[in-house]
Amino acid sequence: MEQPVELASEIKIGPVIDPGLSLAAVSDKISSIVLKRKTTLGWMVGVFIGFILLQGLLTGLTWLLMKGVGVWGLNIPVGWGFAIINFVWWIGIGHAGTLISAILLLLNQSWRNAINRFAEAMTIFAVMCAGIFPIFHTGRPWLAYWLFPYPNTMSMWPQFRSPLLWDVFAVSTYFTISAVFWFIGLVPDFATLRDSAKHRWQAVIYGFLSLGWRGSARHWQRYEKASLLLAGLATPLVVSVHTVVSFDFAVSIVPGWHTTIFPPYFVAGAIYSGFAMVLTLMIPVRSIYSLEGVITMRHINNMAKVTLATGLIVGYGYTMEAFFGWYSANKYEQFMIWNRMTGPYAPFYWALIFCNIITPQFLWSKKIRTNLMAIWIISLIVNVGMWLERFVIVVTSLHRDFLPSSWSMYWPTIWDWAMYIGTIGLFTVLIFLFIRALPMITIFELRMLLPGAKVKEPVAQ
Amino acid sequence: MSEHSENLNPGPLHAGTSLPNVAPGGLINIQTVTAKSIQAAMEKAKGPNYWRSLDELAATEGFQEVLHREFPRQASEWVDDEGRRNFLKLMGASLALAGLTGCTRQPTEYVLPYVNTPENLIPGKPMFYATAFPVQGVANPVLVEAHDFRPTKVEGNPEHPASLGSADVPTQASILGLYDPDRCQTVSYITEPRTYGSFLTVFKGILEKQAVKGGAGIRILTETVTSPTLYSQLQAVLKQYPGAKWYQWDPTGHGRRTGGFQAFGQYVNTVYKFDQAEIILSVDSNFLGNGPGGVRYAKDFAAKRKLHNGKMEMSRFYAVETTPTSTNAKADHRLAVKPSQVAPFVRALAAAVSGGSASGDFASNKFFTVLVKDLLAAKGKSVVIAGEDQSPEVHALVHYVNQALGNLGKSVIITESLEQKPTDQMADLKSLVQELNAGQVDLLMILGGNPVYNAPADWNLRGAVQLAKMRVRLGLYEDETSEVCQWVIPETHPYEAWTDVPAFDGTMTIAQPLIAPLYGGKSAHDLLTAFQEQAQKPAYDVIKANWQAKKGGADFETWWNHVVHDGFIKDSALPAKNPTAKLVPAAASAASSGIEVVFHSDPYILDGRYSNNGWLQELPRPISRLMWDNAVVMSEKTAKELGVKDEDKVEVSVNGQTVTGAAWRLAGHPDGVISLALGYGREKAGRAGNGAGINAYRLRMSSAPYFATGAGVKKVGGVFKLAAAQHHFQMEGRNPVHVGSLEEYKKNPKFSDEQGELPGKGMTVLPDTWHYEGYAWGMAIDLNSCTGCNACVVACQSENNIAVVGKEQAINGREMHWIRIDRYYKGEADNPETYFEPVGCVHCENAPCEVVCPVAATEHDQEGLNNMVYNRCVGTRYCSNNCPYKVRRFNFLLYTDWETESLKLQRNPDVSVRSRGVMEKCTYCVQRINYAKITAEKQERRVQDGEIVTACQATCPSDAIAFGDLNDPKSKVSQWKREKLSFGLLAELNTRPRTTHLAEVRNHHPELGGVKES
């Protein structure tokens, strides 16, 4: 059979889709996961584990609301801890989805089609997990809505100079655009599910969600236009959201936070962790649901390459941070970087260097890039490393700032962990529900990838 | 009434308590009582004179609450079986109590506004009353601020020579002691609540029996008595019952008293004139701390060391000490010695300054030779002062040294003792113990103090006291001593009672009550009137009559009114005397072997008397920065030898006794010595003091009350967490404190500028936004004057309703103090120089906190204040992260006590009480600023300089703080800011702090020099 894609040198890695699949086979393969397959024991166990972890979040939130943020390990000087670390971590993870769905769409990278739905879902769930933290980390979460500029009897605007306020706008916009983009992309597939539904209730629900999609040429024409527009809107968000998140730190005067390298370095870090998370999730899902034909080694290989590239940018960021710490000739900056490397939290710093600089270097080897187990382990290490990066930035900068008299330590409590693990539980549950109830791969886009679909013209405009 | 309480069957009421167990010898073991507050509440409700004031009305509400809340409070104990049983018992009790309140006739209540407004009462405007807070018999003269007759805040009495407007730490915290919910609240007999009337009946019966034998079985044990009225009352009792005996006991101050006697052959009081002193030598003395006269001494000392208005001279201060104290941290030269070396040092000094030649280890010590040279060059213009915890020998020698230096009558004034009957209290207590053990005591009255807790351990006072047949105890708390007494009578707090008491120089100070006794307490004056045949006289009458007898004259009433109004009798300081000191022979002392253990009073809770005061417990100790516990304090080297780190559990064995506590290393501490603060390890102090730290009294024997030798110290494994307010003490080359020597200052008065850097003009793109048309408030803090005493911290806590967070939270670095005293070291760990630096919110012109708050809860105002709007704060803590000074404090949990009724009375009605989840910080006492502004506006004038005094500034004993209008070039604060020593903390960040500091200058002797940066 012919190879549908151009890069001949990559033939050993395989095509973006198994060329043996037919149009009907693709539809059936994906929709059957939702419609035909029985709920497996494995799925039940997975949801159950996620659900148990989720209880950590619920218990943690209840206790937090009863007692106050003092149940966490925060103190003066370390006023931000796990909540902000987890917030940045989750938001960063979300970035891969937007990058895949928006930027790669605009760049006409057809290999994205098999993974974009899943990555977008991951984005939305990650932003949901992230959003919990900034609201509940406030001392009086019931008043957190004061951060929104709304007409009120107090005649008060929020304080527009604060990066936290920009965060509110950035993150809420991000969530909205991601959710809309995701839903629009689902509409044609809802129609496919509606049409092949076995039960009346499925047909009704999917039919309702498909917004009356009939697949007419006019529908397709509008759909393509809307997708492009949304992709255009979402593209700047890939850059802006994490840039604004980095402003939370960069705008302050705390040594270790106050640095101009943060915006690009945060964006790269976000994409880095996002791709790592997609790999972490995709590799098992692909084999459990036998999707090797649609999520091919080529996808894995490409994602590994993006991980390597962004990992190098992140590594450059760390190097520059250390260099400027020294080059600034500022005693506070110099101390900050020295304290990171040799202070009480040094093990965290060196673990971060290992996870984020050393580990991705293995991805230079094609052998490793094609070894699923190796990539999966590397992706896990990168996820841990990116969490450590936020820990190092937030905690080591605050715990020893300007006046030695206020230096102190921060250690998380059981409630810090409960909230963190709880959001992992929430994420897991949502991912499992998503796999069960929605087509995790864009059916119609995959069909376009098939050789048979290429009758008239290339996919993109 | 008493039948009711008997019907109640108090036995099962007391959780875990058995009924008094009467042993064959008549020995009664009384065990812990836990459910006493219920009974206390019941007792209160029955008093016939209950409705004496509005404040007590509030207490009644509290009582009703006790009844209504019984159920939910106890329900929380359901989990364990024991708790459930108690709950059932208590529920039964509350039903009975509910019945009781039904039986008792309730007083008629008339809720009416004032028909005749009390004289001078302007609602919302506080009134100040002069009174005194006596500590160990020495008056701390104060003005107490009262809002609607409710005392809320203590200030020093500006007229009084012992205060001049300032107050020390225990005095500032005394207002919390008044409202302490754990105070003894009811008269009781073997833990059963009784009335005072029933006590008097029983007491009369005992007295009748005693009258037959001339009172031979009566013993009265008091603290040191300095009150002339109390003394005359005691004298009257002793006259009436010639066989009775009166003893005095205070666990500290013994060396000073006896040492004076040894030197002069008579008991004396010593007053030091630090304003006359060119050279000062502290022999392990904490004279700037909280001892007698500490406030006045700090004022005089600091005045002599302020380098303002081009002054270039200051006194030179040498210190010889064992346990580092805040006072000796100010020393220009300091020598750390073992406790056993203090007496030899002073003896060598005595020899050297009296023309002889010094012998021994110190003769060749450079510190010693330079010191002698300096002292001899300043004859008559120096002060040598021995510490409260030093032995009689050291005190006697120091008197001799002062005499040899010609200081007596000049810089050191000897007067008659302040005590009415000075006596060797060790001998006093020993006689009492012997008589108790011999079974000679029928009636033992313990008025105040806490001897069972703080008597020498080898006398077993706890056991001995229980051999007295009837034991009557007057106490502020139901403490260790009350536990072994049958009759327990609540004592009045000093702000609830009349008394007369001298200040450190003998100035007679009259203490008037601010509020009717909250819990129906009695003062010692009241209790002694019980000896009289005739009807009880109020203490007021007794005191007034006593003074009438002394003063007499037709104009007595006018004079008396003046005295009560002013709080003291003008020019009543004791006259100087001219006794001659003799050189005492060396006391026999065991050869020093092994590790020495030194016992010293805690700087705040003193001998343990204030251990239930949360403000004091949570106040970081000036040097160790520890809160809530004492520790086994040792030097770095000793710790290394013992193989221990901070917080490791160690066992200290000495004199056959053992205590276990947490180790804590302290720079500047002598090697081979363990320091133990007294006053901790209380078992019956109350909720704040119970279980805090280790009880050093258990190691303190009558033979060695100052220090013990030959101690065994070993690591026992495990860790005991200590709460420290500061973990890092080096300056890390950042110069948070600018410091130089006097020589350096003379050469280059602007040396301070070189220790910091300012951002150059044009370095910032920020526009100079703020212009101040009216006032521009600012503060300056003189580090050279600051003695690190922490009085400002407590004053701020009292003024601004700052919550106590407790040890667990403090360990986590969440204490709420708006101002803190940072402590830094320079030099080597074995003998560093120590610097203090008070830091509150510095109200930056370019405040980093303001720009990052997303809800505009912290904002600049038109007078330059950085305001914190609690109601708007959502608690992101971003402001605190971005504050380079880390002075913002966050209510991580609900720290304010909204439940305890009595604590609500203490709060300042002009300051918001903060709840959970909001940020708070120093406001420059904005309520005081606005009060002054309103007053000035009404009078159509500007606020004058000195009209606004912040709480920290008001109480500062060393006048280290100036506050005022920066727009007024003549204001004190503007002048201070123009001083060449002025510097802005972290000014290099371009925050432009409004609170600036004045650099510290040390007057090093050229031959000794200063320390080098390690």
Contacts between the chains, C-beta under 8 A, distances in Angstrom:
chain1	res1	chain2	res2	distance
A	67	B	893	5.8
A	67	B	894	7.8
A	68	B	891	7.3
A	68	B	892	5.9
A	68	B	893	4.5
A	68	B	894	6.4
A	68	B	916	4.5
A	68	B	917	5.8
A	69	B	875	7.1
A	69	B	892	5.7
A	69	B	917	7.1
A	70	B	809	7.2
A	70	B	814	7.0
A	70	B	892	3.1
A	70	B	893	3.6
A	70	B	916	7.9
A	71	B	893	7.7
A	73	B	812	7.3
A	74	B	877	7.4
A	74	B	892	6.4
A	75	B	812	5.1
A	75	B	813	3.7
A	75	B	814	5.4
A	75	B	892	7.7
A	76	B	813	5.8
A	76	B	814	6.7
A	76	B	880	5.9
A	76	B	886	5.8
A	76	B	888	6.9
A	76	B	889	6.5
A	76	B	890	6.4
A	77	B	813	7.5
A	77	B	880	7.4
A	77	B	881	7.6
A	77	B	886	4.9
A	79	B	877	3.5
A	79	B	878	7.4
A	79	B	880	4.5
A	79	B	881	4.6
A	79	B	890	6.9
A	80	B	877	6.5
A	80	B	878	7.9
A	80	B	881	6.1
A	137	B	876	7.4
A	138	B	874	4.8
A	138	B	875	4.7
A	138	B	876	5.4
A	138	B	917	7.3
A	139	B	873	7.1
A	139	B	874	6.6
A	139	B	875	2.0
A	139	B	876	7.7
A	139	B	877	7.3
A	139	B	890	6.8
A	139	B	891	6.8
A	139	B	892	7.7
A	139	B	916	6.8
A	139	B	917	2.8
A	139	B	918	5.9
A	139	B	919	7.5
A	140	B	873	7.4
A	140	B	874	5.2
A	140	B	875	5.2
A	140	B	916	7.7
A	140	B	917	3.9
A	140	B	918	7.0
A	141	B	874	8.0
A	143	B	874	4.7
A	144	B	874	5.9
A	146	B	855	4.9
A	146	B	872	7.5
A	146	B	874	5.6
A	147	B	854	5.1
A	147	B	855	6.4
A	147	B	874	7.3
A	156	B	855	7.6
A	156	B	856	6.7
A	156	B	872	7.2
A	157	B	856	7.5
A	158	B	854	5.6
A	158	B	855	5.6
A	158	B	856	6.9
A	159	B	851	7.9
A	159	B	853	5.5
A	159	B	854	5.7
A	159	B	855	6.1
A	159	B	856	3.9
A	161	B	851	4.8
A	161	B	852	7.7
A	162	B	851	6.7
A	162	B	852	5.1
A	162	B	853	5.8
A	162	B	854	4.0
A	162	B	878	7.1
A	163	B	852	6.8
A	164	B	852	7.1
A	164	B	854	4.0
A	164	B	876	5.9
A	164	B	878	5.9
A	165	B	854	4.4
A	168	B	854	7.4
A	248	B	878	7.8
A	251	B	851	7.7
A	251	B	852	7.0
A	252	B	848	7.2
A	252	B	852	6.3
A	252	B	878	7.7
A	252	B	881	6.5
A	252	B	882	4.6
A	253	B	848	5.1
A	253	B	882	6.0
A	253	B	884	6.5
A	253	B	989	6.4
A	254	B	881	6.3
A	254	B	882	6.5
A	331	B	733	6.4
A	331	B	734	6.5
A	332	B	734	7.8
A	335	B	732	6.8
A	398	B	881	5.9
A	400	B	728	7.8
A	401	B	884	6.4
A	401	B	886	7.1
A	402	B	734	7.3
A	402	B	884	4.2
A	402	B	885	7.5
A	402	B	886	7.9
A	402	B	986	5.6
A	402	B	989	7.4
A	403	B	734	7.6
A	403	B	736	5.6
A	403	B	822	7.1
A	403	B	839	7.5
A	403	B	884	7.1
A	403	B	885	6.4
A	403	B	886	6.4
A	403	B	985	7.8
A	403	B	986	7.2
A	404	B	728	4.5
A	404	B	729	7.4
A	404	B	730	6.2
A	404	B	731	6.4
A	404	B	732	5.1
A	404	B	734	6.7
A	404	B	736	7.1
A	404	B	824	7.4
A	405	B	726	5.2
A	405	B	728	6.8
A	405	B	729	7.9
A	405	B	736	7.1
A	405	B	820	7.7
A	405	B	822	3.7
A	405	B	823	7.4
A	405	B	824	7.1
A	405	B	837	7.7
A	405	B	839	7.5
A	406	B	726	7.9
A	406	B	885	7.8
A	406	B	886	3.7
A	407	B	727	6.0
A	407	B	728	4.3
A	408	B	727	6.0
A	408	B	813	4.6
A	409	B	727	7.7
